[in-house]
Structures are given as C-alpha cells and as structure tokens.
Amino acid sequence: MQEHSRQLRLDFVEPDNTNRVGRSTEANYPQLCFEVGLTCEGCTAETARQLAQACKGLRGKAIGQLFVQIHPHSACARMHRHFSACYLEASAEGSQAIAAVA
C-alpha cells in the first residue's frame, strides 16, 4: 500500500553529469564531446544551421560574437571559421528555398 503513495518526483533527480560541471571541465573539452559522440565539425555545423534558422541575415562580427557565446570554451575557438562558413551556407540555402516557394 505504501508503494502506491510514492510518486517519482523529477524535480529532485540529479542530472547524470553533475560531477562533470565545474572549473575542471575546460580542460576536458573536446574530450567530453567525443565521449557523447560529437565531433567539433558536426557540433559547430549543427549549431550554425540552427542559428541560421533562428537569426537570418547575420554578417561578419555578429556571427563571430554569437559563435563565442554559443561555444565559450577555448578548445572550440579553432572552429570559428567552420561555424561561420556553415552559417553562411545554411543562410543561403534558406534564402533559396524561400525564393523557390515565392
């Protein structure tokens, strides 16, 4: 009878990565990403595509500033150019798709 009165309360469930969050995580990038199946190229390409869907028409410094906000870890900095290229490519594809419909 006691078992039926107990409910799972998700607000008290600790996330499984709590031991990874903290000052030492900076040194673990990109290893943490690799452990969950992400590559630097795949990660930055996908976030660039998502940014292009949400924020159309960004140029130069704005793309760079958003890259740093999305990927603040120093290990990610080398992917800046890749992110920018993927953003511009995704923006162009989105513009072509809209023009084709119109």
C-alpha positions in Angstrom: 0.0 0.0 0.0 2.9 2.3 0.8 4.3 1.9 -2.7 1.2 3.3 -4.4 1.5 6.6 -2.4 5.1 7.2 -3.5 5.4 9.2 -6.7 8.5 9.9 -8.8 9.5 13.5 -8.4 11.6 14.5 -11.3 12.5 17.9 -9.7 14.7 16.0 -7.3 16.5 13.8 -9.8 20.1 14.8 -10.1 21.4 15.1 -13.7 24.0 12.4 -14.5 26.6 14.9 -15.5 26.7 16.9 -12.2 30.2 15.6 -11.5 31.5 17.0 -14.8 30.3 20.5 -14.3 32.8 22.9 -12.7 36.2 24.5 -13.1 37.9 21.5 -14.4 35.6 20.9 -17.4 37.5 23.5 -19.5 40.4 21.0 -19.7 38.1 18.2 -20.7 36.9 19.8 -24.0 36.7 18.4 -26.7 37.0 15.0 -24.9 33.6 15.4 -23.2 32.1 16.0 -26.6 33.8 12.9 -28.1 32.5 10.8 -25.3 28.9 11.5 -26.3 29.5 11.1 -30.0 30.0 14.7 -31.1 32.8 15.9 -33.4 33.9 19.5 -33.4 32.8 19.8 -37.1 29.4 18.2 -36.6 28.7 20.2 -33.4 29.6 23.6 -34.9 27.9 22.8 -38.2 24.6 21.9 -36.5 24.6 25.0 -34.2 25.4 27.2 -37.2 22.4 25.7 -39.1 20.1 26.2 -36.1 21.4 29.8 -35.7 20.7 30.4 -39.5 17.1 29.2 -38.9 16.6 31.5 -35.9 18.6 34.5 -36.9 18.7 35.2 -40.6 21.0 37.7 -42.3 23.8 37.9 -39.8 27.2 39.1 -41.1 30.8 39.1 -40.0 31.3 40.2 -36.5 27.7 39.3 -35.4 28.3 35.7 -36.5 31.6 35.6 -34.6 30.1 37.1 -31.5 27.4 34.5 -31.4 29.9 31.7 -32.0 31.8 32.8 -28.9 28.5 32.9 -26.9 27.4 29.5 -28.1 30.8 27.9 -27.8 32.6 29.7 -25.0 35.3 27.1 -24.4 38.8 27.9 -25.6 39.0 24.4 -27.2 36.2 25.4 -29.5 37.9 28.5 -30.8 39.6 26.8 -33.7 36.1 26.0 -35.2 35.2 29.7 -35.6 35.8 29.8 -39.4 34.0 26.5 -39.9 31.0 27.8 -37.9 30.9 31.0 -40.0 31.1 29.1 -43.3 28.3 26.7 -42.2 26.1 29.6 -41.0 26.5 31.4 -44.4 25.9 28.2 -46.3 22.7 27.5 -44.3 21.5 31.1 -44.7 22.0 30.9 -48.5 20.1 27.6 -48.6 17.3 29.1 -46.6 17.1 32.1 -48.9 17.0 29.9 -52.0 14.2 27.8 -50.5 12.1 30.9 -49.7 12.7 32.3 -53.2 11.6 29.0 -54.8 8.3 29.0 -52.9 7.6 32.6 -53.8 
